[in-house]
């Protein structure tokens, strides 16, 4: 296994009766990456996570964490995983700090210094001595993160972590996960069907559909697509400009509410601007419309059922 690979999934499969829930998944995740499991409800995301953390038996295949097979080295592998599956459960009548102290006592090597360190890391220092019942959902989510990080895991696994959070809470969580990956070198695995959030949060995503792996791609590549992009030119003299654009790139331009739209490469965009200016046409602005993760997802799966 490569030196920087933290998670290795090999031919992971789950069958219940005659139904295959997860079908022969294989992919690797390196250190310090935020990796997304993307797909509609029922795609097999939660089942995959439950097998990875030992909450569900594996029919066939293997999961390696830091080179340890969870089937043969379960205890040692689990020491390297921090996870939140669904909503983190806390004792609401205790303070945040008391909750962390309680969970720390379950492990012999977690010091008070480590508790203070994770409190600082997740941004709860000002409220850690307040009772959890006074916390917002976003704060409870951050406390759950702190709990999952106490034992210094190699990988953090979160199943639908933004469920129930308001936009501010979602942004907070996203910022904390990016910080953990970038500054702490933590490998983060996130499952979600919220495409807009995965686009902002993840480095790469595995697209799942009906339990099968459709593709593993960098988010940047999925939203950038090919070299050609739909570019809108806001100009005067629309009829004249349309003829100039068509003559320059040998394809028609479409009139929209915002100007003339045409699919061109980056180099062709420069050529179009030069041709328009040379023809005495004013170019007010040029807007490149990039593909969204949702559009890329639909192209890969052909499935509009995203929820």
C-alpha positions in Angstrom: 0.0 0.0 0.0 1.3 3.5 -0.9 2.9 5.4 2.0 0.3 8.2 2.1 -2.8 6.1 1.6 -4.8 6.0 4.8 -8.0 4.2 3.7 -8.0 1.4 1.1 -11.3 -0.2 0.1 -11.1 -3.4 -1.9 -14.1 -5.1 -3.6 -16.3 -4.2 -0.6 -19.7 -5.9 -0.9 -22.8 -6.1 1.2 -25.7 -8.5 0.5 -28.9 -8.9 2.5 -30.8 -11.9 1.3 -30.9 -11.7 -2.5 -30.4 -8.0 -2.6 -27.0 -6.4 -3.1 -26.8 -3.1 -1.2 -23.1 -2.4 -1.9 -21.6 -3.9 -5.0 -17.8 -4.5 -5.2 -16.5 -1.0 -4.3 -12.8 -0.2 -4.6 -11.0 3.1 -4.0 -8.1 4.6 -2.0 -8.0 7.8 0.1 -4.7 9.6 0.9 -3.8 11.5 4.0 -5.2 15.0 4.4 -7.9 14.6 1.8 -11.6 15.5 2.2 -13.3 12.6 0.3 -17.0 12.5 -0.4 -19.4 9.6 -0.9 -21.9 11.1 -3.2 -25.3 9.7 -4.3 -29.0 9.7 -3.8 -30.6 8.2 -0.7 -30.4 4.4 -1.2 -27.1 4.5 -3.1 -25.3 2.6 -0.4 -23.4 5.5 1.3 -24.5 4.8 4.8 -24.1 1.0 4.4 -20.5 1.5 3.2 -19.8 3.7 6.2 -21.4 1.2 8.6 -19.2 -1.6 7.3 -16.1 0.6 7.5 -16.7 1.3 11.2 -17.8 -2.2 12.2 -21.5 -1.4 12.7 -22.5 -3.8 9.9 -20.9 -7.1 8.8 -19.0 -7.3 5.5 -20.3 -9.9 3.0 -17.0 -9.8 1.0 -14.1 -7.6 0.3 -11.8 -5.7 2.6 -11.3 -2.3 4.4 -7.8 -1.2 5.4 -7.1 1.7 7.8 -3.4 2.6 8.0 -2.7 -0.8 6.5 -4.8 -2.7 9.1 -7.6 -4.9 7.8 -10.7 -4.3 9.9 -11.7 -7.9 9.5 -8.5 -9.4 11.0 -7.2 -6.4 13.1 -10.5 -4.9 14.1 -9.5 -3.3 17.5 -6.3 -1.7 16.2 -8.0 -0.5 13.0 -10.9 1.1 15.0 -8.4 3.0 17.2 -7.5 4.9 14.0 -11.0 5.9 13.2 -13.2 8.8 14.6 -16.8 8.8 13.3 -20.2 10.4 13.6 -22.9 8.3 12.2 -26.2 10.3 12.2 -26.5 12.9 15.0 -23.9 12.8 17.8 -25.4 11.7 21.1 -24.4 13.7 24.2 -25.5 14.0 27.8 -27.5 17.2 27.7 -27.5 17.8 31.5 -23.6 17.9 31.5 -21.4 20.6 30.2 -19.5 20.2 26.9 -16.3 19.7 28.9 -17.8 17.1 31.2 -19.0 15.2 28.2 -15.5 15.1 26.7 -14.0 14.2 30.0 -16.5 11.3 30.3 -15.6 9.9 26.9 -11.9 10.5 27.5 -12.1 8.2 30.5 -13.0 5.3 28.2 -9.5 5.5 26.8 -6.3 5.3 29.0 -4.2 7.8 27.0 -6.3 10.9 26.6 -5.1 13.8 28.7 -6.8 17.0 29.8 -4.3 18.8 27.5 -5.7 16.8 24.6 -9.3 17.7 25.6 -8.3 21.4 25.6 -6.6 21.0 22.3 -9.6 19.6 20.5 -11.9 22.2 22.1 -9.7 24.8 20.6 -9.6 23.0 17.3 -13.4 22.9 16.9 -13.9 26.5 18.1 -15.9 25.7 21.3 -13.6 27.3 23.9 -16.1 30.0 24.9 -19.0 27.6 25.4 -17.3 24.4 26.5 -18.3 24.9 30.2 -22.0 25.5 29.3 -24.5 22.7 29.5 -25.1 20.9 26.2 -28.8 21.5 26.5 -28.1 25.2 25.7 -26.1 24.3 22.6 -27.5 24.9 19.1 -27.4 21.9 16.7 -24.3 23.3 15.1 -22.5 23.5 18.4 -23.6 19.9 19.3 -22.1 18.9 15.9 -18.8 20.6 16.8 -18.8 18.9 20.2 -19.4 15.6 18.4 -16.4 16.4 16.2 -14.3 17.1 19.3 -15.4 13.7 20.8 -14.5 11.9 17.6 -11.0 13.6 17.5 -10.0 12.9 21.2 -7.9 9.8 20.4 -6.1 11.4 17.5 -7.6 9.2 14.7 -6.0 8.9 11.2 -9.4 9.2 9.6 -12.7 11.0 10.5 -15.9 9.5 9.0 -19.1 11.6 8.9 -22.4 10.3 7.6 -24.7 13.2 6.4 -23.1 15.6 8.9 -25.1 18.7 7.6 -28.5 17.2 8.2 -30.6 19.7 10.2 -28.0 22.4 10.2 -28.9 26.0 9.1 -26.7 27.6 6.4 -24.4 29.2 9.0 -24.0 25.8 10.8 -23.2 24.1 7.5 -20.5 26.7 6.7 -19.0 26.4 10.1 -18.8 22.6 9.8 -17.3 22.9 6.3 -14.6 25.3 7.5 -13.7 23.0 10.4 -13.4 20.0 8.2 -11.2 21.8 5.7 -9.0 23.1 8.6 -8.6 19.6 10.0 -7.6 18.2 6.6 -5.3 21.1 5.6 -3.6 21.8 9.0 -3.8 18.5 10.9 -3.4 16.2 7.9 -6.5 14.3 8.9 -8.3 12.2 6.3 -12.0 13.1 6.2 -14.7 10.9 4.6 -18.1 12.6 4.3 -21.3 11.2 2.8 -24.1 13.4 1.6 -26.7 13.9 -1.1 -26.4 17.7 -0.9 -24.4 18.3 -4.1 -23.8 22.0 -3.5 -22.1 21.3 -0.1 -20.0 18.5 -1.4 -18.8 20.8 -4.2 -17.5 23.3 -1.6 -16.2 20.8 1.0 -14.5 17.9 -0.9 -11.3 17.4 -2.8 -12.6 14.2 -4.5 -15.9 12.4 -4.6 -16.9 8.8 -5.3 -20.2 8.8 -7.1 -22.4 5.9 -6.0 -25.6 4.7 -7.7 -27.6 1.6 -6.7 -24.6 0.4 -4.6 -22.2 0.6 -7.4 -19.2 2.9 -7.9 -19.8 5.0 -11.0 -16.7 7.2 -10.8 -14.1 8.7 -8.5 -13.1 12.2 -9.6 -11.6 15.4 -8.3 -14.4 17.9 -7.7 -12.4 20.5 -9.7 -12.3 18.2 -12.7 -16.0 17.5 -12.4 -17.1 21.1 -12.4 -14.5 22.3 -14.9 -15.4 19.6 -17.4 -13.8 19.8 -20.8 -11.7 22.6 -22.1 -14.8 24.1 -23.7 -17.1 26.2 -21.6 -20.3 28.2 -22.3 -19.2 31.8 -22.5 -21.5 34.8 -22.5 -20.4 38.0 -24.2 -22.2 41.2 -23.2 -21.9 43.4 -26.2 -23.6 46.1 -28.3 -24.7 45.5 -31.9 -26.0 42.0 -31.2 -26.7 41.1 -34.8 -23.3 42.2 -36.0 -21.5 40.6 -33.0 -23.3 37.3 -33.6 -21.9 37.2 -37.2 -18.4 38.0 -36.0 -18.5 35.3 -33.3 -19.8 32.7 -35.7 -17.1 33.6 -38.3 -14.4 33.5 -35.6 -15.1 30.1 -34.0 -17.2 28.5 -36.8 -20.2 27.8 -34.6 -23.4 29.8 -33.9 -23.9 32.1 -30.9 -27.2 32.1 -29.0 -28.9 35.3 -27.9 -29.7 35.2 -24.2 -31.0 37.8 -21.7 -27.4 38.5 -20.8 -25.7 38.6 -24.2 -24.5 36.2 -26.7 -23.7 32.7 -25.5 -21.4 30.3 -27.3 -19.3 27.2 -26.3 -15.7 28.1 -26.7 -12.3 27.1 -25.4 -10.1 29.5 -23.4 -8.0 30.3 -26.4 -11.1 30.9 -28.5 -12.5 33.3 -25.9 -9.4 35.5 -26.5 -9.8 35.3 -30.2 -13.5 36.3 -30.0 -12.8 39.3 -27.9 -10.1 40.5 -30.3 -12.4 40.0 -33.3 -15.3 41.9 -31.7 -13.0 44.8 -30.7 -11.5 44.8 -34.2 -15.0 45.0 -35.7 -15.8 48.1 -33.6 -18.1 46.2 -31.2 -18.0 47.2 -27.5 -17.4 44.3 -25.1 -18.8 45.2 -21.7 -18.0 41.9 -19.9 -17.3 38.2 -20.6 -18.8 35.6 -18.3 -17.7 31.9 -18.3 -20.4 29.5 -17.0 -18.8 26.5 -15.4 -20.6 23.2 -14.9 -22.0 22.5 -11.5 -21.4 19.3 -9.5 -25.1 18.6 -9.9 -24.8 18.7 -13.7 -21.8 16.5 -13.7 -23.6 14.0 -11.3 -26.5 13.8 -13.7 -24.3 13.2 -16.7 -22.5 10.4 -14.8 -25.7 8.7 -13.5 -28.5 9.8 -15.8 -30.6 10.1 -12.6 -32.5 13.2 -11.6 -33.5 11.7 -8.3 -31.1 13.5 -6.0 -33.0 13.3 -2.7 
